[in-house]
């Protein structure tokens, strides 16, 4: 049996989304920047996709900028807003200590360019407390960036309240929401979110396409220049199959949100309770209450997470030790470190992330094989239980 439990890394393309995309590879192949009728038909479909995305996230059509994914969107927003709005009195960017690596690296680059970057610490549950932002924010802050749901441990952050604090000090607010659809029903204008990053492949859409939602009343410098697409904010030929796929995947995700959340919550709960009965010394990382229902991040005492991952993979069970974007980097989890986890356990975590196509039969198989894996690995662990 093959069991895919790495849906936080990427999801399978929904067949309904693929069907929507297919004509744009061969029949509706016009360049949306061309002025002939085939190109203008593509441009019309581009604008329909923007309108659909804007409606679903509660924003403005002209704020929807299509990108290659959330990594590009995050780079564009973090750097673009910082560079366009720096003054003698405003030179600070604030991010949380558990942001995705693309946010972290963008922030480091800004430090090299003379910006002040401060990190909001998180508590032992991986949550940003409002009081911690209050301690470091001031009138010199340009932008506050806090992810909606952590990609590693699945904690849900109170971005709406954090946005209010940012605005109180005249700062803008951005959220990396790559892991948040459809768990959070975004209404960006009502929630006070100036900038939002999304990636289609996290909610059963195609890889290679995302959205940077931008508050068009705020100055922002483009990351990619050239052809002038997206009002000059993101140049490059429009990826129409991807854009149509993004729009359709987002529509399905929110239309079927209730059923999806019910399913993944039931699967993750069943998995966790079954596991606790079968395997001793296993701990849930992150908040038990404020977490994405499809994420179960576990620490298995006395063994390395990578050893578990490799053993399970040989049995056809596919999981992760953290962010897929840094899977080749086997350094200790900076997310767990930020949460105050003991240094001896920073490499012991495994992320199980459930999705639309998983079944209870797969969970039963996973628990059975995981029990064998843990028992075998602990039998020759240098640390005695």
Secondary structure by P-SEA (a helix, b strand, c coil): ccccccccccccccaaaaaaacccccccccccccccaaaaaaaaaaaaaaaaaaaaaccccccccccccaaaaaaaaaaaaaaacccccbbbbbbcccccaaaaaaaaaaaaabbbbbbbbbcccccccaaaaaacccccccbbbbbccccccccccaaaaaaaaaaaacbbbbbcccccccccccccccccccbbbbbccccccccccccccccccbbbbbccccccccccccccccaaaaaaaaaaaaaaaaaaaaaaaaaaaaaaaaaaaaaaacccccccccccccccccbbbbbbccccaaaaaaaaaaacbbbbcccccccccccccaaaaaacccccccccbbbbbbcccccaaaaaaaaaaaaaaaaaaaccccccc
